[in-house]
């Protein structure tokens, strides 16, 4: 399992990488591994939509399960990685770079402090 140290992680297996006043979000390598072969991505939110921390942002389907992706931060959706709708399998190979899901303009940067560092997230995943 790969966990990048330049991101913060939620217990629901999403990550956020803060860039200025925005956060790029996606699912962790652990999450994509648990889902197995991802075959479909549907975005629940659109650019310009508000999103609250913990609110469903997208749905991912694999050959064995479907899972909601919750936003790890609150804010306004600035951008979606719409390429994933045509090539959802990118999430299986690169959930951290090419497989990002959205870019959120942060409305409450203090929420970042509630998320786990990479080492803590790895320990959390090992305990499950």
N, C-alpha and C positions, 0 to 999 in steps of 0.2 A: 504494500500500500504506500502510495506517495502522498506526502502532506507537505505543502509548501509553506515556508516560514514567513512569507510576506503577506499572508492572509490571516483573517480571523474566522473561526468556525462556530457554527451553531450545533446544538445537540441534535437537531433534525437533519444534519449532514449537508447544510449549505455553507458556502464560504463567501466572504466579502473581501475585496482588495480596495482599500481606500486610495483615491487619487484626487487630490485637492478637496473639493467639497462634494465629491461623488464617490459612489461605491460600485465597483463591477461585481456582479454576483454570479454564482454557479453552484454546481453540486460537487461534492468531494469525490476523490478517487474511491474511497470506501463505499459511497453511495452507488456509484456507477457499477462497482464490482458486485454489490448486493443485487442490483437490478438485473445484471447480466446483459444480454444483447439488446440495446436500446433501439427501438424501431419507430418511435413517434414522439414528437414534441408539440405541445399546444400551449400557446401563451394565453393566459387569462387576462392579463393587463396589456394595455396599449400605451405607446408614448403619450405623455401628457397626463396619464392617470395617476392619482395618488395611490400609495400603497403603505400599509401599516406593517410594522415588524410582526412577523408571525402569520401574516395574511398569505393566502395562496396566490402565487405569482404565475405558475405554469404547472402543467401536468406532463409527466414523462411516462411513456409506456414501453415495456420491454416484452420479450417473448414469454416471460414468466410472471410479470406483475405490472401494475400501474402505481404511480406514486405522485403525490402532490409535492411541489417545490414551494416552500414558504420563503418569503422575503426575510432575510436576517436583519434588515434595517427598514426604517420608515423614510418616506420621501416621495418624490415625483419620478415616474419612469421617464428617462431621457431617451433610451435606445434599447432595442431588442436585437438579439442575434438571430435574425430571421432566416439566415442560411441553415440553421438547425432544422427548420421545417422540411427542407429538401434533403438534408444529409444528417439525420439525427445520430447516426452511428459515430460521428465525430466525438460525441460524448464518451464513447467507450475507449477511445484512444487518447484523447486529450481534454479531460474535463476542466483543466485549469487555464488553458490559453485559448485555443480555437473553439473550445466547447463552453465558453462563457454564455450566460443566458441573458443578462440585462445590465443596464447601467442606470443607477438610481441617484438622483440629486438628493443628497442627505438633508433631512429636516431636523434631525436630532443626533448630532455626532456623538453624544454621550452614550448612545446605545452600543457603539463599537466596544466600549469597555465591558459590556455584559457578555461578549463573545469570548471563546477560548482561543488561546495561542495554539500554534501547531503541536507543540509537545503535549499540552493538556488534551487536545483533541485525539492524538494518537493513543494516549493512555485510556481515554474514554472509549474509543473503538475497541481496544484490546479487552476491555472489561465486559463487553457485551457478548 
